[in-house]
């Protein structure tokens, strides 16, 4: 059979043809454009229209950026330099840069302190956010809140140190009694912590100058720093609180259950701005005049309560999504309530809840700007109040608000990107 | 209902507790600082500068009172308040004095339990419109959209004015003056109404101030002044007479430049002598040092100097004295005698 073709055809190719490139219309950019931009007359029309609009926006916005002026000291001067041209007065950002970041009463020579605290924050949250970061850093994460408090508010280092010692004492007491039962351990831990902190309170009072740096009252905090402080503190506090509320709401003990239900439903039924007004205005009526509980502390408590209620509901959704078998499996292994929650239920429930929690966190971060309504000078408060009301910069809007949008977008977009990454990392069941 | 009553009783108890500790002067002296409520920012009246120091016409009143009481014009803790938080801040004792371009009205004085210690700026509500709207009187504004700050007396005056003239309008509520400017410039409202001083300041900041006109109608009386809590008359007297001292100083020709010289020794004008404490014991009657007025005048100058420096015709705001001139020059400023 091998010579069959020898008689019928003149030539038989014995090697493969070299690979040809695909036709130009079926490959690379052209194919992509044909499929995505110019598929059919309708899509082509839409593409051309969109391109036209993008072109219009870019060409009309470009001179505004390109002619931007960065080094004048007032709006009038800036307009004079522009001389009728379209252009932005970015000089408001450069001149008031420190005020936008730190507020207008934070001492100038202490700007390094919140900056350092921010840099250390990145180091401290790395081991929490990235499993690959060295585990030893977790020790630093534990120390960080106390260090940051000392850096931002100043005073003697002994105050946060005593609180840290109290918490460590509480932890050891918890470990000691945990073997008897989780609840006993918790109770012993809390009692030990309170006793040590209360007793240790005399130490910083007796030696207010040990390792002391200039103390800065809360009223002097401001700018984007205030947003970052409120955002970070409230998110990290409301997460554990939210988990506890969610578990409490599922509890079979009626008192705990009803306390949690009422708390969650009440807080969720009230707008955040109302809670802030309560923190600022109404509480002042109930304390004797002169006894002023720190305003930032009051606001942190209110925002934390607010977001904890929302996070609790998100986590309850995660708990409800777990099949009943998981709970039964935990019981059949002989684990007690605390163990089964810690080892089996919560890891799965929290994984399901990540998108919801991040949603709350992003919303919470943006909600911190509401404090400007109760006359605190966060980034928005600084822009709305002092900067726009100064004789030099009265009338600058786009540059300032654009800056605020830019800063908030960067932070919120990074949070959202991180959560997407985290979801992919934890998607063990759907790989 | 019962709960409400309890809550009300608690609030009343809290309020009366605030009133009971009446010796504000002692509190301020013990604290070493005057807690003074100001706005979160109003051009010319109160705003922090690039170094974070408060400046402005209302700020000048705070500094004068601090100087009179404590001898130091910088011993002031400025507490920024919004239109909504200002009265609770004063009632709860968070601030000792509120100098926040607040209109003196019957209900604020009587019902809210405050005491206005005087008037540091006579204002009135006006309207600003773009020139190309072609309006020359506020009575032609039928059907206009009006930008208006909420929670202020201007809101109520506006409703009164339009009802009295039987014309309609559509309000666009806004929170602050800063918010109103872009809304007005972008045409979200045809008319912007607020106190005439505010309108002038706002217009001065526009890129083309000539394109906008302020209508001739002034539809309300807005006497703006500092205020204190009811129930501590001594403290009220101190604030009242510090303000009066600034006005009297202008009338008598005492300025920050010559006050030290005039106070060094009794001159031949007995009223100046009494004001500056070189004769008589007016300061002691207030419970202050005898040179209290000297320090108050040194803090930022007399009334006229404060006006010129912060909102006068040489500043970007460029307000004329108008009603705020001395009575001898056709204005309304008239202080009782120092005797």
Interface residues (C-beta under 8 A of the other chain):
Chain A: X75 X76 X79 X95 X96 X99 X104 X105 X219 X277 X280 X281 X282 X284 X285 X286 X287 X288 X289 X290 X292 X373 X374 X375 X377 X381 X384 X385 X386 X387 X388 X389 X390 X391 X392 X394 X395 X397
Chain B: X10 X11 X14 X15 X17 X18 X21 X27 X39 X40 X41 X42 X43 X44 X46 X47 X48 X49 X50 X52 X77 X79 X80 X81 X82 X84 X85 X88 X89 X91 X92 X93 X94 X175 X176 X177 X178 X179 X181 X182 X201 X202 X204 X205 X206 X207 X315 X316 X317
